[in-house]
Amino acid sequence: MDLTCIETPKGKLIIQIKGEMDAHGCERIHASLEQTIDKAHHSHLLFDFSQVGMIDSAGIGLIVSLYKRLKAKGQALAIINVQSQPMEMMALLRIDSVIPISAELRRPGYRLL
């Protein structure tokens, strides 16, 4: 799994996740993701799932854990560009009742961090 951070012109931080969010993939990105969130000064963070093809309970657990940390710091989290199996899993577990989830986002001029 890989992470890329992009700052939007409106001051939001997009964290693009690439790969499968299973136990092995989450283990690989967990420390980097926590470090990114600890350093983030943005009021809104967006997880871009456009390149996530699969998520299991380890991935859901990681998302919920990070959501709780962000909420405690007064920051908001949303998940964007969710498709296929990840969308089905999140709908089944009703993640969208706590964390906003969308299937699309327009992408005007972001800059890589």
C-alpha positions as CSV (number, residue, x, y, z in Angstrom):
1,M,0.0,0.0,0.0
2,D,1.1,3.6,-0.7
3,L,0.0,7.0,0.6
4,T,0.1,10.3,-1.2
5,C,-0.9,13.6,0.5
6,I,-2.5,16.4,-1.5
7,E,-3.5,19.8,-0.2
8,T,-6.5,21.5,-1.8
9,P,-6.8,25.2,-2.5
10,K,-9.4,25.4,0.3
11,G,-7.0,24.0,2.9
12,K,-8.2,20.4,3.1
13,L,-5.8,17.5,3.1
14,I,-6.5,14.6,0.8
15,I,-4.8,11.3,1.6
16,Q,-4.8,9.1,-1.4
17,I,-4.6,5.4,-0.4
18,K,-3.4,2.9,-3.0
19,G,-3.7,-0.9,-2.6
20,E,-5.7,-3.3,-0.6
21,M,-6.7,-2.4,3.0
22,D,-6.3,-5.8,4.4
23,A,-4.3,-6.8,7.5
24,H,-1.0,-6.8,5.6
25,G,-1.6,-3.5,3.8
26,C,-2.8,-1.7,6.9
27,E,0.3,-2.9,8.8
28,R,2.4,-1.3,6.1
29,I,0.7,2.1,6.2
30,H,-0.5,2.3,9.8
31,A,2.6,4.2,11.1
32,S,2.7,6.6,8.1
33,L,-1.0,7.3,8.3
34,E,-0.8,8.0,12.1
35,Q,2.2,10.3,11.6
36,T,0.4,12.2,8.8
37,I,-2.7,12.7,10.9
38,D,-0.6,13.8,14.0
39,K,1.1,16.5,11.8
40,A,-2.0,17.6,10.0
41,H,-3.2,21.1,10.8
42,H,-6.1,20.9,8.4
43,S,-9.7,21.0,9.7
44,H,-10.8,18.5,7.1
45,L,-9.1,15.3,6.0
46,L,-10.3,13.3,3.1
47,F,-9.3,9.7,2.5
48,D,-9.4,9.1,-1.3
49,F,-10.3,5.5,-2.0
50,S,-10.2,5.7,-5.8
51,Q,-7.3,3.2,-5.8
52,V,-8.5,0.9,-3.0
53,G,-9.9,-2.3,-4.5
54,M,-10.6,-4.2,-1.3
55,I,-11.1,-3.5,2.4
56,D,-11.5,-6.0,5.3
57,S,-12.0,-5.7,9.0
58,A,-8.4,-4.5,9.6
59,G,-9.0,-1.6,7.2
60,I,-12.3,-0.7,8.8
61,G,-10.7,-0.9,12.2
62,L,-7.9,1.5,11.1
63,I,-10.4,4.0,9.7
64,V,-12.5,4.0,12.8
65,S,-9.4,4.4,15.0
66,L,-8.2,7.3,13.0
67,Y,-11.6,8.9,12.9
68,K,-11.7,8.8,16.7
69,R,-8.3,10.4,17.0
70,L,-9.3,13.2,14.5
71,K,-12.6,13.9,16.2
72,A,-10.8,14.2,19.5
73,K,-8.6,16.9,17.9
74,G,-11.6,18.7,16.5
75,Q,-10.8,17.6,12.9
76,A,-13.3,16.1,10.4
77,L,-12.8,13.0,8.3
78,A,-14.6,12.0,5.1
79,I,-14.0,9.2,2.7
80,I,-14.3,10.0,-1.0
81,N,-14.2,8.1,-4.4
82,V,-15.3,4.8,-2.8
83,Q,-16.3,2.1,-5.2
84,S,-17.1,-1.6,-5.5
85,Q,-16.2,-3.9,-2.5
86,P,-15.1,-1.1,-0.2
87,M,-18.4,0.8,-0.7
88,E,-20.4,-2.5,-0.1
89,M,-18.4,-3.2,3.1
90,M,-18.9,0.3,4.4
91,A,-22.6,0.3,3.6
92,L,-23.0,-3.1,5.2
93,L,-21.3,-1.9,8.4
94,R,-23.1,1.5,8.2
95,I,-19.9,3.4,8.4
96,D,-21.6,6.3,6.6
97,S,-23.8,6.9,9.7
98,V,-20.7,8.2,11.4
99,I,-18.2,9.1,8.6
100,P,-19.3,10.9,5.5
101,I,-18.7,8.7,2.4
102,S,-19.1,9.7,-1.3
103,A,-18.5,7.9,-4.6
104,E,-17.1,11.0,-6.4
105,L,-15.2,14.2,-5.9
106,R,-14.3,16.9,-8.5
107,R,-10.6,17.5,-8.5
108,P,-9.7,21.1,-9.5
109,G,-6.0,22.0,-9.1
110,Y,-4.7,20.2,-6.0
111,R,-1.0,20.4,-5.1
112,L,1.0,17.5,-3.9
113,L,2.7,17.8,-0.5
